[in-house]
Amino acid sequence: MTDDRLIVALDVPNALQALALAQRLGDAVSFYKIGLGMLTGGGLAAANELKQEHGKRIFLDMKLFDIGATVEAAVRGLAQFDLDFLTVHGDPHVVRAAKEGAAGKDLKILAVTILTSLDRADLDASLIKPGDVAELVAERAARAFEAGADGVIASPQEAAMIRALPQAKGRLIVTPGVRPAGAALGDQKRVATPAQALRDGVDHIVVGRPIWQAQDPRAAAQAILDELASGR
């Protein structure tokens, strides 16, 4: 059985390239993330094809943020595609609205805490309140859980702190910013290896560029899966 703890980010320009990459990965990968970058390139069509025709699990990474009524309507529309995960910003009013929109469906609402590409200097520039980034992430995670989030998105460096929260029992932690040893960091600033992320309580890791930029994407994905299986 394929290990769905690995979610491969299809951060390519359009649906044709996404489906071609999924074909190269074959049965090695069972879970894919489709984000905003591919939305206008047929992202929803690719998500539907991968789900309905190939039996893959789909994480739609939209990071929705708006007034409650708009978020609820957007999530209700997206929920009809029978997807697995959907991201919204972790503000409590957004999470509550998203849960209303997903009512009656199996779609899991994941709350974004603080983007893994941001550090304290970025938060200062955005007028976010002072404090240690990890502590702010944990605080946002707790509030999102209290608002009904099924899980959170957080960097691996905050995973252990979030997993220790009383509110985190039975909830998911999904982690981007995961890089195999020796891989380039790209625009990620708070990173860890796949095995370390799992040891810190993460349920799923999201990996993009180290796989789809590899000369042999399937071999790159398999190496990460082997690391997850071994725990090293």
RAWO-V660039 format. One record per backbone hydrogen bond with DSSP energy under -0.5 kcal/mol. CO is the residue of the C=O (numbers start at 1). NH is the residue of the N-H. Records with the same first field share a line. If there is no record, write none. Layout:
CO = NH / NH
This chain:
2 = 4
3 = 6
5 = 7 / 205
6 = 8
7 = 9 / 207
8 = 10 / 33
9 = 11
10 = 12
14 = 18
15 = 19
16 = 20
17 = 21
18 = 22
19 = 23
20 = 24
21 = 25
22 = 26
25 = 28
26 = 29
30 = 57
31 = 8
32 = 59
33 = 10
34 = 61
35 = 38
36 = 39 / 40
38 = 41 / 43
39 = 42 / 43
41 = 15
42 = 46
43 = 47
44 = 48
45 = 49
46 = 50
47 = 51
48 = 52
49 = 53 / 54
50 = 56
51 = 55
57 = 32
58 = 60 / 84 / 85
59 = 34 / 61
60 = 62 / 87
61 = 36
64 = 89
67 = 71
68 = 72
69 = 73
70 = 74
71 = 75
72 = 76
73 = 77
74 = 78
75 = 79
76 = 80
77 = 80
78 = 81
79 = 82
84 = 108
85 = 60
86 = 110
87 = 64
88 = 112
91 = 94 / 95
92 = 96
93 = 97
94 = 98
95 = 99
96 = 100
97 = 101
98 = 102
100 = 103
102 = 105
108 = 86 / 110
109 = 150 / 151
110 = 88
111 = 153
112 = 90
115 = 118
116 = 189 / 190
119 = 123
120 = 124
121 = 125
122 = 126
123 = 128
124 = 127
132 = 136
133 = 137
134 = 138
135 = 139
136 = 140
137 = 141
138 = 142
139 = 143
140 = 144
141 = 145
142 = 146
143 = 147
144 = 149
145 = 148
150 = 172
151 = 111
152 = 154 / 174
153 = 113
155 = 158 / 159
156 = 159 / 160
158 = 162
159 = 163
160 = 164
162 = 165
165 = 168
166 = 169
168 = 171
172 = 152
173 = 203 / 204
174 = 154 / 176
175 = 206
176 = 156
177 = 192
180 = 183
185 = 188
189 = 191
192 = 179
193 = 197
194 = 198
195 = 199
196 = 200
197 = 202
198 = 201
204 = 175
205 = 7 / 207
206 = 178
207 = 9
208 = 211 / 212
209 = 213
211 = 214
216 = 220
217 = 221
218 = 222
219 = 223
220 = 224
221 = 225
222 = 226
223 = 227
224 = 228
225 = 229
226 = 230
227 = 231 / 232
